[in-house]
Amino acid sequence: MAVIDIARTNVATASPDTSVADVVRKIHEEEVAGLVIVDDGKPLDLVTARDLLRAVLDDEFDAENTPVEEFIDGDIPTVEADEGMYDTVEVMSERGIRRLPVVKDGELAGIISISDVVVLLGMELQHVATAIRSSSPAYERDGFDYYDG
């Protein structure tokens, strides 16, 4: 399965010149953990509320007039849209990240999170359980309920 098949394609983004205050507002309004900072469709970095929290709480910090580009380093790992899930999870694990932008031809095409992976695994396990239950004589006994223990 290609990562783009389960990636979210409606990605919350901001440009590098967006103020920190506007980024925080958008994170809140969109109810997301962070925004992908993009320039000309290319992802530069992913900024989370946690990344900005200390700065925003500093009384001397001017969040309204400070561009978010001051908080990015441009070192963002990405995964190609046609990449498999195993390789995608491996990148997330190796880099210790929970969210990974998905790119196609260098441009942002979606985002995958560890939560998306967990949901996919749960669905796959449900399919396996259904297949086992439907082919196992132990589950065909009257009154047998696996979940009743």
URVENBEL-V475100 format. One record per backbone hydrogen bond with DSSP energy under -0.5 kcal/mol. NH is the residue of the N-H (numbers start at 1). CO is the residue of the C=O. E is the energy in kcal/mol with one decimal. If there is no record, write none. Layout:
# URVENBEL-V475100
nh;co;e
NH;CO;E
NH;CO;E
This chain:
# URVENBEL-V475100
nh;co;e
3;83;-2.9
4;81;-2.0
5;2;-1.8
6;3;-1.4
7;3;-1.5
8;111;-2.7
11;9;-1.2
14;36;-1.7
18;15;-1.9
20;66;-2.6
21;63;-2.5
23;19;-2.2
24;20;-2.6
25;21;-2.4
26;22;-2.5
27;23;-2.6
28;24;-2.1
29;25;-3.2
30;26;-2.9
31;27;-0.7
32;27;-1.8
35;47;-2.7
36;12;-2.3
37;35;-0.6
37;45;-3.1
38;14;-2.5
38;36;-0.6
39;42;-2.3
42;39;-1.7
44;37;-3.8
45;37;-1.3
47;35;-2.9
49;33;-1.6
52;48;-1.1
53;49;-1.4
54;50;-0.6
56;52;-2.5
57;53;-2.0
58;54;-0.8
58;55;-0.8
61;58;-1.6
63;61;-1.1
65;62;-0.8
66;62;-0.7
67;65;-0.6
68;18;-3.1
69;16;-1.9
70;67;-1.8
71;68;-2.7
72;69;-0.9
76;74;-1.2
77;75;-0.5
79;101;-1.9
81;103;-2.4
83;80;-2.0
85;1;-1.0
88;84;-1.8
89;85;-2.8
90;86;-2.1
91;87;-2.0
92;88;-2.2
93;89;-2.6
94;90;-2.9
95;91;-2.3
96;92;-0.9
97;92;-2.2
100;112;-2.7
101;77;-0.6
102;110;-3.0
103;79;-2.7
104;107;-2.6
107;104;-1.7
108;41;-3.1
109;102;-3.6
110;102;-1.5
111;8;-1.9
112;100;-2.3
114;98;-2.3
117;113;-1.7
118;114;-2.3
119;115;-2.4
120;116;-2.3
121;117;-2.6
122;118;-2.4
123;119;-2.3
124;120;-2.5
125;121;-2.7
126;122;-1.9
127;123;-1.9
128;124;-2.1
129;125;-2.7
130;126;-2.4
131;127;-2.3
132;128;-2.5
133;129;-2.8
134;130;-2.2
135;131;-1.0
135;132;-0.6
136;132;-0.9
137;135;-0.5
139;136;-1.3
140;137;-1.5
141;138;-0.6
144;141;-1.6
148;145;-1.6
149;145;-0.6
149;146;-0.8
